[in-house]
């Protein structure tokens, strides 16, 4: 039987002075989510309390995301879950006849896991209300024999859900890192075996026209043009009603806006399901998106609608993959549209048009969005490879492609059902593009 050892290590963080306020604001938003969820779920004595995490997230997630100005999706979920856990404990006490009241959270703490934080042996990168902040650990000169040396710096232990706390007296931030080591019957650490697992990445490129999402496996998903058209039609209808200026017209305009919002959400759910299906079909362990921070200033043609749709699509994929054990990460999108995914040559002239990519060095020609999606996957591959701790270099990190997989060193493996000898240089077929 496998044995599991859990240890919690307290380590001080060296937070850049100019980023401290970002962590404080993140704490405020996190506690707001927890307290709002607790107030919603605690209905005693007039009604039954809600102890279902799924029901609470379904009812509150979208609202809290907007009210916290789009706090990281995982932190919103963690806030809701903290509240439901406390409400569940309160219900158990009530059933025993004990006195209790609605849970309230005011202690300085934020819960992070691998979706909202990136844990390293010497530092941690934390999601905040203002992007990520990277904090180095304040380590002792000689950690041998200390909890930090035995657990935090021990590669046989892996990071689990951890808690960020703040000491008001010393004005210092501390990470209470939860570490886990699982051993099999022979005493071998499963954490040390993590590097032996294949990591297969699905890259996803998002677009303001054409297909909404294009994957590194050649799937063209969703219709951004249709989304833009429907948006314009909704705006015209609302505008004509607003000109009437009557209460009836105002109510009708609000109803149309609600209908538009539901339609958009349904479309984004369908696209997210297709992306998830693609990841499952190719047995992917990770899905890579470009970093959506400041996307309106980075991408030509990105309007408020697109920025909202991209964020919501990412959240839907992130939320659904958590249930099936696939990890979702964002990467720096710099030069992904200019780099040749075949030879690596990077230049702006490689991109002939919105949808055509022709490498000026090797002549590799394919759909530009498809090329970008493979580059996005490659960026995450490099990050995953750098995290491997095995002395042998770990297992191959590979990108999921139309006809198989490709490792960082260019080694191609055709899929079982593929007749291709290598990665296809053709443009995506009609069957891949769809209608």
KOLKEMAR-726897 format. One record per residue: x negated, y, z of N, C-alpha, C, O, CB in turn; residue in three letters. Coordinates in steps of 0.1 Angstrom, whole numbers, plus 5000, padded with zeros to 4 digits. Atoms other than C-alpha are relative to their C-alpha. Glycine has a CB too. Example, Ala and Ser with C-alpha at 12.3 -4.5 7.8 and 13.67 -1.06 7.14 Angstrom:
// KOLKEMAR-726897
499149885000487749555078499150125000498150125007501050005012ala;500949895000486349895071500850115008500350225009499650054986ser;
END
This chain:
// KOLKEMAR-726897
499249885000500050005000499150135000498250135008500950005012unk;500749875000498750354991500150075014501250075020500450094989unk;500049924988497750565021499950154996499150184988498949965010unk;500149855003498350945021499650075012500150065023501450044995unk;500549924989496451185042500250154996499850194985498449985002unk;499749865002497651545045499350095010499350065022501650035001unk;500749914991495551825060500350144995500450174983498549975000unk;499849855003496152205062498750075004498350065016501350055006unk;501349934997493052425060500350154999500950204989498949964990unk;499949865000493152795069498750074995497750055001500450065014unk;501249935006490853005047500350154997501450184992499549934987unk;499849855002490453385046499750034985498849974979499050085009unk;500149955014490853555012499350134999499650225008501350004994unk;500649875003488753834999500850064989500650044977498549984995unk;499049945010491554034982499550144996499150225005501450025007unk;500449875004490554334961500950115006502150105006500150014984unk;499349904992491554644980501250064992502350084998499150125004unk;499049945008493554784951501249914997502249954992499450054987unk;498950105002495654464949500749965012501749885012499449884993unk;499350044988496654434985501550035000502349955005499350065012unk;498649965000499854624980500849914991502049894994500150144995unk;499250095008500854384952500449885008501549835006499149964988unk;499650124992500754094977501150045010502049965012498749955007unk;499049964991502754295002501450014993502449974999499650145007unk;498749995008505454374976500549864996501749844996499850094988unk;499650135004505454014965500749935012501749865011498849924995unk;499450054988506153915001501450055002502349985006499150035012unk;498749944998509054155003501049944991502149914995499950164998unk;499050065009510654014972500349865003501449815001499450024986unk;499850154996510053654983501049995012501949915011498649945003unk;499150004988511753725017501450044996502450005001499450085011unk;498749965004514553904999500849884994501949874996499950124990unk;499450115006515253594979500449905011501649855010499049924990unk;499750094989515153375010501250055008502149975011498849985009unk;498949954992517453605030501350014993502449994998499650145006unk;498849995008519853665002500749864998501949844999499750064986unk;499550145002520153284996500649955013501649885014498949914996unk;499550044987520553225034501450065002502349995007499150045011unk;498749944998523453475035501149944992502249934996499950154997unk;499050065009525153315005500349865005501549825004499450004986unk;499750144997524752965018500649985014501349885016498749924999unk;499550014986525653025055501450055001501650185001499150085010unk;498649965001529453035055500749965013501949975014500749934988unk;499450034987530052915091500450125007499650225006498949915008unk;499150114997532452935108501249994991502149904993500550015014unk;498849995008534953025081500149904989501149874983500250134994unk;500150105011533752775055498849915002498049935011499950084986unk;501150094999531352495049498850064994498850134984500349874992unk;501249955005527752585045499549924988499949814987498950005012unk;500550075012526052505013498649955003497750035006499950104987unk;501350064997523152265017499449944987498349874988500149905011unk;500550055013522652174980499150094994499450214990501249964991unk;501049915006519452314966500450034985500350144980498649935000unk;499649985014520752254930501150104999501150194990500449874994unk;498849905001524052444937499550145003500050234996501149955010unk;500449874997522252734953499250064989499350184985499149995013unk;500949955011519652764925500950044988500750144981499049904996unk;499149985011522452744899500850135002501050214992501049894998unk;499249884997524453024916499150135001499650234998500849985012unk;500849884996521553254926498850034992498450154992499649995014unk;501349995007518553204904500050124991499150214992499649884992unk;500049895010519453444875500250135007499550235003501149984990unk;499849874993520753714898498850045008498450165007501249985010unk;501149964992517753704921498850044991498050134994499549895009unk;501149975010515353714891500250154996499250224995500049914988unk;499849875004516954034880499950105011499350215010501450024994unk;500149914989517254194914498650025006498350125012500949955012unk;501449984995513554134922499150044988497950034989499549865005unk;500749965012512554274888499149904994497949924991499150135004unk;500650125006511653934875498749965007497649945002499650034986unk;501050064992509553804903499749864994500649804988500449985015unk;500350135006507753484892501049905003501549885015498649955005unk;498950104999510353214886499849905011500849875019500249934987unk;500250104990508752964909500150065014500549995023498649944998unk;499949944987508553214938501550025003501950015015499350135000unk;498649994998512253284934500649865004501449865014500850054987unk;499550144996512952904935499649975014500349915022499549904990unk;500550044987510752864965500750085011501050035022498550035001unk;499249934991512653144983501349945003501849935014500150154996unk;498750064999515952984976499949875008500749845017500649974986unk;500250134993514652644988499750025015500249945023498949924993unk;500349984986513252785020501350035007501549985019499050125002unk;498749974993516752925028500949885001501549865012500750114992unk;499150124999518552605020499549905010500249835017500049934986unk;500650094990516152405041500450055014500749975023498549994999unk;499649954986516852635071501549995002501949965014499650155000unk;498650024998520552625065500449855003501249835011500850044987unk;499850144997520452245064499749965014500449895021499249914990unk;500450024986518652245097501050065009501450005020498650065003unk;498949934992521252485111501249915001501949905011500350134995unk;498850095000524052255100499849885009500749845016500349964985unk;500250114991522451965117500150035015500649955023498549944997unk;499949964986522252155150501550035003501949995014499250135002unk;498649984998525852255146500849875002501649865011500750084989unk;499450134999526851895142499749935013500449855018499649914989unk;500450054986525051825175500750085011500550055023498549995001unk;499349914990527152095192499150105006499450175016500449915011unk;500949904996524152325195500350144994500950144984498549964997unk;499849865005524352705192498950044990497850014992500150105011unk;500949955010522752855161500650114992501850134993499449894991unk;499549895008523153135137499450004986498549924983499850145006unk;500549995013522553235101498550025000498050115007500650114992unk;501549985001518753195092499750144995500350194986499449894991unk;500549875005516853515088498549995000497949945009500550125009unk;501450015001513253545076499450145000499750224992499649924987unk;500749875000510953835085498549985002497850085001500650095011unk;501550034999507553665091499350024987499949984977499849865006unk;500849985012504853755066499649874994498649815000498850105002unk;500550125007504553455043500649984986501750034984500449875009unk;499650035013504853345007499549864997498449834999499450114989unk;500350145003504952984995499649994985500350044976501249915002unk;500550025014502852904964499749854997499349775006498750084999unk;500550135005502352584944499350024987498950134983501249904998unk;500850005012500552494912500650084988499950104978499649874996unk;499449925010503052684891499950155002499850234992501549964999unk;500149864997502753014908498550045005498350165007501050055011unk;501449974996499052984918499149904993499549784990499849995016unk;501050095005495852834904499049985010498250085014499450054986unk;500950024989493752674931498749954995498649864987500649905010unk;501350055003490052634928499349975013499850005024499250114992unk;500850034988487352524953499450125006499150125018498949894997unk;500749884994485952874957500950124999500650235004498850034992unk;499149895002488953094948501449954997501649844994499550104989unk;498750035004492653114941500650124992500350234995500949975013unk;499349905009494753304915501450005004502149895002499749984985unk;498750004995498053414929500950094991500550204987500150055014unk;499049925008501153544910500650115010500850085021501249914995unk;499549894992502353884923501150074991501350044980498950095004unk;499049925007504954144913499350084989499950144980500750105009unk;500849925010502154304892498949914994497849954993499450125006unk;501050105006500554004874499349925010499649925022499050084992unk;500850084991497953774889498950075007498450175001499449884992unk;501249954993495353854915499149895004499649795009500550095012unk;501050114997492253644919499250045012498750155013499049984988unk;500749984987490853614954499049895003499349775002501150015011unk;501050104996487653444964500249965015500750045023498650064998unk;500050054986487553234996498850065008497750075002500049855001unk;501149964991485553375025499549875007500149825017500450115011unk;500550134995483453055032498950025010498150115009499649924988unk;501150004991481052985060498749974993498749904983500249915012unk;501350025006477352975053499749854999499149804989498950065008unk;500250145000477352605062501449945004501849945015498949955010unk;498750064998480752435058500049865004501149805007500850024987unk;500150144997479552085066500549985014500150055024498649954999unk;499550034987481551935094501250085004501950065014499050015011unk;498949914997484252205093501249954991501049884981499750154997unk;498850045009487852155079499850054986500349994976501350065006unk;500249955014486852375049499149914993499449884981499450145001unk;500950095007483952145041500649864998500449804987498749995008unk;499450135001485851825048501249984991501449884985500349955014unk;498750015007489051905030500050104988500250064977501250025009unk;499949905011489052235010499049984989499349994977499950145006unk;501050025010485752164993499749864996498849834988498750065005unk;500150145003486151794991500849964987502049984987500549915012unk;499450025013486951694955501049885001501849864992499049974990unk;499150114998488751384968501450055005502449975004499549895010unk;498749944995491551614982500550094989499750174983499850075013unk;499449915009493951794959500950105007501450075017500849924989unk;499249894994495752114965501549974998501949924987499750144993unk;498650025000499452094973500750145003500050245003500649895010unk;499449874997502052364981499450065012499350005023501549975002unk;500749934990500352625002500750135004501650174996498550034996unk;499349884995501352935022499050115002498050095008500849975013unk;500849884999499953285020500550075012501750105013500050094988unk;499649924989500053475053499150125002498050134997500049915013unk;500749874998498853815066499950025015500950025022500750124993unk;500349964986497253905099500050155001499150224997498649935005unk;499949854999498454255107498950065009498550175007501450045006unk;501049954991495954295135498650024993498050134995499849905012unk;501349995007492854235113500250054986499250074979499349875000unk;499749965013494654335081499349914990498749954980499550154997unk;500750105008493454015065501149904995502049875001498949925008unk;499150105006495153765041499349865002498149845001500250034985unk;500550134998494853395048500849904992502149914991500049965015unk;499350115007495753095026500049875009498949825013499349974986unk;499850134992497052795046500149894989501249854985501250005010unk;500150095011495952545019500449865005499749805014498650004994unk;499650144997497752205021499349914991499449924979501549994999unk;500850095007495451935010500549855001500949815012498550015004unk;499550144999496351575001499049914994498449934983501349994993unk;500950105005494251264996500849875001501349835011498749995007unk;499350135000495950934985499049904996498349914986501250014990unk;500950115003493950614985500849874998501949855003499049985012unk;499450135002494850274972499549895010498849935019499749954985unk;500450114990494349934989498549985001498049945011500749874996unk;501550014999490649944980499350125005498150135006499549964986unk;500549884994490250284995499650104990499050204993498849975008unk;500449905010489750464961501050115000502250105001500049934986unk;499149874999491050824961500750014986500050014976499150125003unk;499349975012493750894936499750144995499850164983501549985002unk;500449865005492651254935498749994991498650064981499750095012unk;501250025009489251134921500449934987499649944978499049925008unk;499550075013491250934895500750094991501150064980500849885003unk;499249905008493051244883499350034987499950054977500350135008unk;500749975012490251314859500049894990499649914978498550035004unk;500050115010490750974843501350004992501549924983499949875008unk;498749995007494251074832499950094988499350194988501150055009unk;500049925012494651194797500950135002502050125008500549924987unk;499249885000495951554794500350044986499450074978499250125008unk;499549975013497951624763500850135000501850145008500849894993unk;499449874999498951984756500950034987500450004976499050115001unk;499249955010501852114735499950155000500350215009501549955001unk;500149865002501252464722501350064995501950004986498850044992unk;498849945005504152704717499850154997499350225005501249995011unk;500249865005504053024697501450064999502350004993499350014987unk;498749935001506953274701500050114990499050184988500450055014unk;500049905012508153504673501350085001502350045007500049924987unk;498949905000510453804668500849984987501950044986499550145001unk;499250035011511553684634499749854995498749805000499850104988unk;500250145004511853344616500449915011501549935017498549984996unk;499750094989511753064641499650065013498550125014499349864998unk;500349954987511953164677498849945006498050015013501249995009unk;501150074994509452904688499449904990500249834983500449935013unk;500750095009506852704668499049925009498249985016499350074988unk;500850084992505052414684498849944992498849944980500849885006unk;501250055007501652264677500249864994499449814987498949985011unk;499650125007503451944666500850034987501349944981500849915010unk;499449975012504952134637501550015001502250014990499749904990unk;498649984999508452184651500350155000499850225008500549935013unk;499649875001510152504641501450015007502449965001500050054985unk;498950014991512752574668500750135001500050235003499749945013unk;499249874997515552834671499950094988499150074979499550075012unk;499949905011516353124648500050145005501150195009501349974991unk;500149864995515153464658500750104992501350194997498550045001unk;499349915009516653624628501550005003502250105004499849964985unk;498650014997520153494637500250075014501350135016500449855001unk;499949934987519553614673500150154998500850225005498949965009unk;500049855003518753964660501350044994501850154997498850044992unk;498849965007521753964637501250005010502050105010500349904989unk;498950014990524153854665499950125010500950175014500049875007unk;500249894990522654114688500550134994501250215000498550025004unk;499649885007523254394662501650004999502250115001499450014987unk;498650015001526854274657500750035013501750115014500549874995unk;499549974987527554284694499950155003500850215009499349915011unk;500249854997526054634697501050084992501550184998498650044996unk;499149925008528254764668501449995007502150105008500149944986unk;498650014995531454624684500150085013501150145016500349855003unk;500049934988530554764718500050154998500750235005498849965009unk;500149855003529655104703501350064996501750175000499050024990unk;498749955004533055134686501050015011501850105011500549914988unk;499150004989534855054718499750115010500550175015500049875007unk;500449904990532855294739500450144995500650235003498550005002unk;499649875005533755574715501550035004501950155004499950004985unk;498649984996537455524725500150075013501050155015500749875000unk;500149934987536555624760501149965010501250025021500150144998unk;499050044991539555444776499649895009498549835007501349954992unk;500450104990539455214806500149864993499349774996500950015012unk;499850125007540854934784498849974991498349854990501350004992unk;501150025009538054984759498749975008497949895004499850134991unk;501250024992535454994787500049855005499049795005500050095012unk;499950144995536754654801499749914988499049804990501449985006unk;500250095012536754504766498550004996497949904993500850054988unk;501449995003533154634760499249915010498349855006499550145001unk;500750084990532054474793500249854997499349774999500550035014unk;499750145003533754144783499149954988498649844989501549984997unk;500850045011531854144750498649995004497949904999500150114988unk;501450014995528554214768499849875007498849815006499750125009unk;500150134993529253914790500049884991499249794993501249985010unk;500050105010530053704760498749994993498149884990501150024990unk;501349995007526853814743498949935009498149865004499650144997unk;501050064990524853724775500149855000499149785000500250065014unk;499850154999526353374776499549944987498949834988501549975002unk;500450065013525753314739498450005000497949904996500550094988unk;501549995000522053424743499549895009498549825006499550135005unk;500550104991521653194773500249864995499349784996500750015014unk;499850135006523152904755499049974989498449864988501449994994unk;501050025011520852954725498649975007497949885002499950124992unk;501350024994517752974748500049875007498949805007499850115010unk;500050134995518852664766499849894990499049794992501449975008unk;500250105011519052474733498550004996498049894993500950044988unk;501450005004515652594723499149945011498149865007499550154998unk;500850064989514152504757500149855000499149785003500450065014unk;499850155001515652154754499249944989498749834990501549974999unk;500750055011514152114720498549995003497849904999500250084988unk;501550004997510652214733499749895010498749825008499750145007unk;500250114991511051974762500049864993499249774996501150005011unk;500050125008512051694738498849974992498349864992501250004990unk;501250015008509051764717498849965009498049875005499750144993unk;501150034991506751744747500249855005499249785006500150095013unk;499850144996508351414758499649904988499049804991501549985004unk;500350095011508151264723498549974998498149874993500650054987unk;501450015001504451334722499249975013498049985013499450124993unk;500650044987503851224758499150115005498050085010499349874999unk;500849894996502551574767500050015015501149985022500450134994unk;500149984985501351644803500250155002500550195014498749955005unk;500049864998501252024797500750074988500650024977498650065002unk;499549915010503052294777499350145001499350195012501550015000unk;500749875000501152614768500850114993501150094981498649994994unk;499449885006502752954762499050115000498050105008501350045007unk;500849884999501053284755500550085012501750075016500050084987unk;499749924989500953514785501050114996500750184986498750065006unk;499049905004504053734784499950135006500750225004501449945003unk;500249874994502754014805499750114990498850094981498850005010unk;500249895009502954344786500249964985499650024977498750065002unk;499950045014504154164755500650104991500350104979500949875000unk;499449905008506154464743498950094994499150154983501050085008unk;501049915005502954664740499049934991498249994984499350075012unk;501050075008500854384725500549954986499849954977499749875008unk;499450065012503254244698500850104993501850164998500849885004unk;499249915008504554454670501449944998501649834995499350024986unk;498650045002508354444667500749945012501849915011500049904989unk;499350054988508954324702500850105007500350215012498949945010unk;499149904993511954504717500349945013499949835017501250024991unk;499650054987513454474751500749874999500649795008500950115007unk;499250135002515754194738499049894999499249785006500950014988unk;501050115002512753984727499349975013499149865016499150034988unk;500850024987510754044759500949925010500449835016499650135005unk;499150074991513853934779500249864996500149775004501350075001unk;499850145005514453634757498849915002499049795005500450004985unk;501250084998510853524758499849965014499549845017498850074995unk;500150034985510753544796501049905004500649805011500150135008unk;498950104996514053364800499749864994499949765001501350054996unk;500450125006512953094776498949935007499049815010499650014985unk;501150064992509753034795500549955013500149845017498950115002unk;499550054987511653014827500849884999500749795008500950125006unk;499250125002514052764813499149874998499449775004501050014988unk;500950115002511252544801499349965013499249845016499050034989unk;500750024987509352584834500949935010500449835016499550135005unk;499050064990512452494854500349864997500349775006501350095000unk;499650145004513352184834498849915000499049795004500550014986unk;501250095000509752044831499749965014499049865016498950074993unk;500350034986509452054869500749875004500149795012500450115009unk;499250124997512051774870499349884994499649774999501450014995unk;500550115007510051554846498449995002497849904995500350004986unk;501450014997506451614859499150064989497950034989499749865002unk;500849945010505251824829499750145005500550215010500750014986unk;500449874995503252144838500050104989499750074977498649995006unk;499949895010503752474820499150115005499150165016501550054999unk;500949894997501052744819500050104988500350074977498649945003unk;500149895010500453074801498550024998497750015007500750135005unk;501449985004497153154783499950144994500950204988499549894991unk;500249875007495653474770500149994985499549904979498550055003unk;499750025014496953524735499050064990499250054978501450054997unk;501049925008493953724722499549914988498949804991498950055008unk;500550065012493053624686500649874996500149804987498549985002unk;499450125004495353324685500650004986500849904979501149965010unk;499449985013496953464653498950024989499250014977500950115000unk;501049975009493553534637499049894999498249884989499250135004unk;500950115000491553224646500449884992501649844992499749965014unk;499750135008491352924622500049895010499049865016499049984988unk;499950124990492552624642499249884994499149785001501449965002unk;500850115005490452404619498550025002497849935007500349984985unk;501449984999486952564618499650105011498550115015499550044987unk;500349914989487252834645499750144995499550235003498949955008unk;500349865005486453134622501150095003502350065001499750004984unk;499049914996488253434635499850144993498850204994499950025016unk;500149875006489053744615501550044996502349954993499150004987unk;498649965002492153954609500449984985501649974983500150155003unk;499750025014491953894571500549854998501049824987498950034991unk;499550145002492753524577501550004999502149914993499649915012unk;498650005000496353624582500550084988500550204989500650065014unk;499649935012497653704548501350075001501550184996500149894988unk;498749944999501253784558500549955014499849895021500949974988unk;499450044987503653734587499949845002499749805013501450045001unk;499850144999503953364579499049924992499149794991501449964996unk;501050075007500853274559498650025006498250135008500050044985unk;501350004995497453184572499149934991499349814987499949945014unk;501050075009494453114549498650045006498250165006500250054985unk;501449974994490953084565499150054989499049984978499549875007unk;500949955010488453294546498749934999497949954990499750155003unk;501250085001485653054554500249864995499549824986499449995014unk;499950145004486952694551501249984990501449874985500249925012unk;498950015009490152764530501249935006502249904999499649934988unk;498950074993492452594556501250094999501250215003499649975015unk;498849925003495952704547501249935007501449815005500350024985unk;498850054993499152664568500850115005500550235003499649905012unk;499149904994502052844584499250075011498650015020501349945005unk;500749924990500653134605500449975014499649965023500150144997unk;499550034986502853054635499649865005499349845017501550025001unk;500550144996501952684634498550015004498149945013500249914988unk;501449984997498252784633499850065014499050025022499350094990unk;500149934987498753014663500449915012499849915022500950125001unk;499650094990500552744683498949905004498749865015501349924996unk;501150094998497552514679498950075008498250015016499549944987unk;501049934993495252784691500450035015499550035024499750144993unk;499549994987497452844721499749885008499349885020501550045000unk;500250134993497252474730498549995003498149945014500549894991unk;501450024998493452484726499550085012498650045019499250044987unk;500449924988493052764751500349945013499549945022500750144999unk;499750074988494852564777499149885002498749845013501549965001unk;500950114999492752264768498750035006498249965015499849944986unk;501349964994489552454776500150035015499250005022499550134992unk;499949974986490952564809500249875008499649865019501350095002unk;499850134993492052214819498749925000498349865011501149914993unk;501350075001488652074808499150065011498349995017499450014986unk;500949934990486852334830500449965014499549975023500150154998unk;499550034987488952224860499649855004499649825016501550015001unk;500350144997487851854857498750005009497850075007499749924988unk;501150014990485551754886499249874999498249855006500650015014unk;500750135001484451404875498650024995498450104986500849904991unk;501449995004480751364872499849954985498849994979499149915009unk;500050055014481451184839500750094990500750064978500649864999unk;499449905009483251484825501549984999502250074993499449994987unk;498650015000486751354830500549934987499849914978500750135002unk;499450065012489251204805500250114989500150234992501349945003unk;499849905011489751374771501350095002502350045006500149934986unk;498949915001491951684770500350014985499450044977499750145007unk;499750005014493851674737501250084997502150105006500249864996unk;498949925005496251884717500949914992500549834984499550124992unk;499050085008499451734704500350074987500750184986501449995008unk;499849955014499651774666501149924993501649824998498750004993unk;499050075008502051674639499849854998500649774999500250074987unk;500450145003500151354631499249935010498849815007499350004987unk;500850074990498351274663499550105010500350195014498949934994unk;500549924990496151434688498550044996497949974989500049945014unk;501449955003492851644686499450045013500050125021500150114990unk;500849964988490251674714499350134997499250184986499149895005unk;500849885001488151984721498849994991498450084984499650055013unk;501250035008485151824703500449964986499549934978499149905006unk;499650025013487251774672500349854997500549824985498950044990unk;499750155003487951394676501549994998502350025007499549925012unk;498650025004491251314659500549865003499749764999500250054986unk;499450134998493551024669501450014994502250084998500049965015unk;498750005007496450954645501049935009500749835016499949934987unk;498950074993499750864661500349874994500049844982501250095001unk;499750145005500950504658500850004988500649924979500749925011unk;499150005012503650594633499550094989500350114979501450055005unk;500549915010501450834613499249934990498549844993499250115007unk;500850065011500050754579498850104996498150074987500849984988unk;501049905003497751064580498749955004498649885015500450135006unk;501350044996494051014581499450105010498450075017499149994988unk;500549904991493551334600501150115001502250094996498750064995unk;499049894998495251654610500450064987499550104979499450115010unk;499549955013497351764581499750154999499950235008501549984999unk;500249865003496452094564501250064993501250174989498750024993unk;498949955007499752114547500950095008500850095021500949894995unk;499049924993502452364556501049915006501249805000500650114991unk;499050084994505152224578501149964990501550044982500750065012unk;499050045010507652014559501350055003501650105014500049845000unk;498749954998511252094555500749925012501549985019500949984987unk;499450084989512151814579499550055014500350055023499649854999unk;500549944988509951984605500650135003500950175014498550015000unk;499449874999511352324598501450005003501950085011499750084987unk;498650014998514952224597500750114992500150184984500350025015unk;499249905008517752444583499850145006500450245000501549965001unk;
END
